[in-house]
């Protein structure tokens, strides 16, 4: 498959994804999820390895570069998820503290 054919494949996939007529009963995916799905399908079915580079959704690369990119991306996503979980935990603790303070204030008024 040539780079031009891969570009066309990604363009068609993104256009179909963004058309409201398709997949209205399913949860919407963002473009990055669609790109990752296409890259995975190409790699599994045809041993064609692509990653997003610059404005290109699927640039042909070696298997080593493909594996490295997706491993690093997964690591970044894990770190982002852990950070978000920590932030939610802190917010929950703050809410609990504020609730206790409100209860104490209420009890002092009585």
Backbone bond lengths (Angstrom), bond angles and torsions (degrees), N, CA, C in turn:
res aa  C-N    CA-C-N  psi(-1)  N-CA   C-N-CA  omega(-1)  CA-C   N-CA-C  phi
1 X - - - 1.452 - - 1.530 107.58 -
2 X 1.308 116.53 135.99 1.462 120.33 -179.84 1.521 110.30 -87.10
3 X 1.326 115.67 164.94 1.462 119.87 177.84 1.531 110.37 -61.05
4 X 1.310 117.06 -38.05 1.470 120.71 179.62 1.531 110.83 -63.15
5 X 1.330 117.05 -41.05 1.464 120.43 178.34 1.530 110.88 -66.26
6 X 1.316 116.46 -38.70 1.466 120.46 177.66 1.520 110.52 -65.63
7 X 1.339 117.36 -41.95 1.470 120.77 177.03 1.524 110.39 -59.05
8 X 1.325 116.78 -43.26 1.471 121.48 179.28 1.525 110.36 -63.82
9 X 1.321 116.91 -43.57 1.464 121.26 178.60 1.526 111.32 -58.81
10 X 1.323 116.74 -47.46 1.466 120.12 178.86 1.523 111.32 -64.16
11 X 1.325 117.43 -41.67 1.472 120.53 179.67 1.517 111.20 -60.84
12 X 1.321 116.66 -44.99 1.467 120.18 179.46 1.523 110.29 -64.48
13 X 1.317 117.09 -43.44 1.466 120.91 -179.54 1.527 110.73 -60.74
14 X 1.332 117.00 -45.75 1.473 120.38 179.96 1.527 110.50 -64.98
15 X 1.344 117.72 -41.14 1.472 120.19 179.22 1.517 110.90 -62.56
16 X 1.337 116.93 -43.94 1.467 119.84 178.25 1.523 109.85 -62.42
17 X 1.316 116.34 -44.49 1.459 121.02 -179.68 1.529 111.77 -58.98
18 X 1.319 116.78 -41.08 1.464 120.30 -175.28 1.517 113.47 -82.47
19 X 1.318 118.26 -9.38 1.451 121.40 178.82 1.521 108.51 -78.01
20 X 1.311 117.44 125.02 1.469 122.53 -176.56 1.527 112.57 -63.16
21 X 1.320 118.06 -22.64 1.450 120.37 -177.99 1.522 111.17 -67.31
22 X 1.332 117.06 -32.61 1.453 121.90 -179.28 1.525 110.61 -87.56
23 X 1.308 116.30 136.72 1.464 121.24 169.91 1.511 116.24 64.71
24 X 1.331 117.96 30.19 1.465 118.65 -178.98 1.523 112.06 -69.76
25 X 1.329 117.94 -18.76 1.460 120.72 179.48 1.525 112.54 -91.12
26 X 1.302 116.90 -2.48 1.462 120.70 -176.58 1.524 109.71 -111.36
27 X 1.326 116.71 156.99 1.468 118.33 176.13 1.531 110.04 -63.30
28 X 1.305 115.78 140.40 1.464 120.61 -179.32 1.521 110.01 -71.51
29 X 1.300 115.74 139.73 1.459 122.63 174.86 1.519 107.67 -105.29
30 X 1.324 116.40 150.20 1.460 117.25 174.82 1.527 108.79 -85.82
31 X 1.321 116.09 169.57 1.464 120.85 -175.81 1.523 112.49 -58.64
32 X 1.320 116.66 -36.66 1.465 120.18 -179.51 1.526 111.16 -64.17
33 X 1.335 116.36 -38.55 1.467 119.56 177.86 1.527 111.01 -65.92
34 X 1.333 116.05 -40.23 1.461 120.44 178.34 1.530 109.51 -65.07
35 X 1.314 116.82 -43.76 1.468 121.05 179.01 1.516 110.57 -60.27
36 X 1.319 117.38 -44.58 1.462 121.13 -179.88 1.524 110.96 -63.54
37 X 1.331 116.52 -39.31 1.459 120.51 179.37 1.525 110.77 -63.95
38 X 1.333 116.78 -46.29 1.469 120.56 179.64 1.527 109.98 -62.09
39 X 1.325 117.32 -45.28 1.471 120.91 179.52 1.523 110.32 -58.50
40 X 1.325 116.59 -42.78 1.455 121.18 179.92 1.529 110.97 -64.62
41 X 1.334 116.92 -43.19 1.464 120.89 179.71 1.525 111.43 -63.59
42 X 1.332 116.84 -43.80 1.466 120.44 178.61 1.528 111.24 -62.58
43 X 1.326 116.00 -42.69 1.464 120.13 -178.85 1.523 111.09 -65.30
44 X 1.320 116.80 -45.16 1.467 120.68 -177.11 1.522 112.69 -71.50
45 X 1.323 116.66 -41.92 1.466 119.08 -172.88 1.524 113.59 -87.85
46 X 1.323 117.35 -29.63 1.463 119.02 -171.56 1.517 114.45 -131.43
47 X 1.317 117.86 2.61 1.468 121.71 -175.96 1.522 111.39 54.25
48 X 1.347 114.56 39.91 1.461 121.68 174.86 1.512 106.36 -107.65
49 X 1.327 117.02 119.65 1.461 121.95 -171.79 1.520 109.78 -107.43
50 X 1.333 115.65 120.56 1.459 121.93 -178.50 1.522 110.36 -132.41
51 X 1.320 115.14 149.44 1.465 122.19 173.07 1.518 107.65 -141.03
52 X 1.333 117.84 156.82 1.455 119.16 175.85 1.529 110.30 -75.36
53 X 1.308 115.41 129.60 1.464 120.85 175.72 1.523 106.97 -135.48
54 X 1.319 116.23 123.84 1.474 120.00 -178.67 1.510 110.22 59.57
55 X 1.321 116.37 -128.48 1.462 119.82 -179.70 1.524 111.91 -88.57
56 X 1.337 117.15 -3.33 1.461 120.44 179.73 1.517 111.73 -83.35
57 X 1.330 116.34 131.08 1.459 120.57 179.84 1.506 111.76 -77.81
58 X 1.337 116.57 -30.73 1.452 119.27 -176.80 1.514 111.34 -144.11
59 X 1.310 116.46 88.55 1.458 121.15 178.55 1.527 108.82 -92.90
60 X 1.331 115.89 129.93 1.459 120.85 178.91 1.520 111.12 -60.78
61 X 1.337 116.11 131.44 1.467 122.06 178.63 1.528 108.50 -141.92
62 X 1.317 115.54 172.99 1.466 120.54 176.19 1.531 109.76 -73.67
63 X 1.320 115.58 162.54 1.470 120.07 177.26 1.522 110.67 -60.68
64 X 1.339 116.97 -38.26 1.466 120.55 179.76 1.525 111.01 -62.63
65 X 1.334 116.71 -44.39 1.474 120.65 179.84 1.526 110.10 -66.48
66 X 1.336 116.51 -40.15 1.460 122.31 177.66 1.532 110.26 -58.80
67 X 1.334 115.72 -51.85 1.474 120.13 -179.64 1.524 111.29 -60.82
68 X 1.318 116.78 -42.38 1.467 121.32 -179.87 1.526 111.10 -63.20
69 X 1.323 117.15 -45.89 1.467 121.30 -179.28 1.528 110.97 -59.72
70 X 1.346 116.70 -50.32 1.466 119.40 -175.70 1.519 112.13 -70.29
71 X 1.328 117.85 -30.96 1.467 120.70 175.27 1.530 109.81 -66.02
72 X 1.344 116.74 -46.62 1.470 120.29 179.31 1.525 111.31 -64.16
73 X 1.324 116.41 -38.77 1.468 119.75 179.11 1.528 110.53 -64.56
74 X 1.323 117.42 -42.37 1.462 121.20 178.31 1.527 110.55 -61.97
75 X 1.329 116.36 -41.26 1.471 120.01 178.20 1.528 110.77 -62.46
76 X 1.336 117.23 -42.65 1.477 120.54 178.33 1.517 110.90 -63.17
77 X 1.330 117.29 -40.86 1.460 121.06 179.66 1.526 111.28 -65.84
78 X 1.321 117.30 -37.60 1.465 120.80 177.05 1.519 110.22 -64.37
79 X 1.325 116.97 -45.06 1.470 121.04 178.84 1.524 110.08 -61.67
80 X 1.337 117.11 -42.73 1.465 120.49 179.10 1.525 111.11 -63.44
81 X 1.327 117.13 -40.56 1.464 120.81 178.93 1.524 111.09 -66.44
82 X 1.327 116.94 -40.47 1.467 120.39 177.71 1.522 110.93 -63.82
83 X 1.324 116.06 -41.77 1.471 120.40 178.74 1.520 110.66 -62.23
84 X 1.336 116.25 -44.20 1.464 120.10 179.58 1.529 110.53 -63.74
85 X 1.327 116.61 -40.24 1.472 120.21 178.66 1.526 110.78 -63.22
86 X 1.334 116.87 -41.33 1.464 120.50 177.86 1.526 111.14 -63.89
87 X 1.335 116.64 -41.01 1.460 120.27 178.59 1.526 110.90 -63.27
88 X 1.331 117.00 -41.62 1.462 120.58 178.00 1.519 111.40 -64.53
89 X 1.319 116.65 -38.17 1.459 120.87 177.98 1.521 110.50 -63.10
90 X 1.323 116.97 -44.60 1.465 121.07 178.60 1.528 110.19 -62.26
91 X 1.345 116.96 -44.70 1.469 120.13 178.90 1.524 111.36 -61.26
92 X 1.333 116.44 -39.49 1.460 120.65 178.92 1.522 110.66 -64.60
93 X 1.329 116.49 -43.08 1.464 119.91 178.26 1.521 111.14 -62.92
94 X 1.328 116.96 -40.82 1.468 121.15 178.84 1.526 110.02 -63.10
95 X 1.330 117.08 -42.56 1.472 120.30 178.57 1.526 110.72 -61.56
96 X 1.330 116.13 -42.22 1.464 119.73 179.67 1.524 110.85 -64.11
97 X 1.319 116.97 -42.44 1.471 121.19 178.56 1.520 109.53 -62.68
98 X 1.327 117.06 -45.05 1.464 120.39 179.38 1.522 111.36 -62.36
99 X 1.328 117.04 -38.27 1.454 120.34 178.16 1.526 110.50 -64.55
100 X 1.323 117.15 -44.02 1.464 120.93 177.97 1.528 109.90 -61.71
101 X 1.322 117.64 -42.95 1.468 120.70 178.76 1.525 111.46 -62.00
102 X 1.324 117.59 -40.60 1.465 121.27 177.85 1.526 110.65 -63.38
103 X 1.337 114.63 -43.03 1.481 118.47 179.35 1.530 110.03 -63.42
104 X 1.332 117.11 -44.20 1.466 119.98 178.47 1.525 111.44 -62.12
105 X 1.323 116.26 -42.22 1.453 119.93 178.09 1.521 110.63 -62.51
106 X 1.313 117.23 -43.00 1.454 122.20 178.68 1.520 110.94 -61.67
107 X 1.325 116.23 -43.39 1.467 120.09 -179.64 1.523 112.19 -66.25
108 X 1.327 117.81 -33.90 1.465 121.08 178.57 1.519 110.93 -69.35
109 X 1.334 117.06 -31.61 1.457 120.35 179.33 1.506 110.78 -68.60
110 X 1.286 118.92 -36.59 1.471 123.51 -178.40 1.476 108.79 -71.36
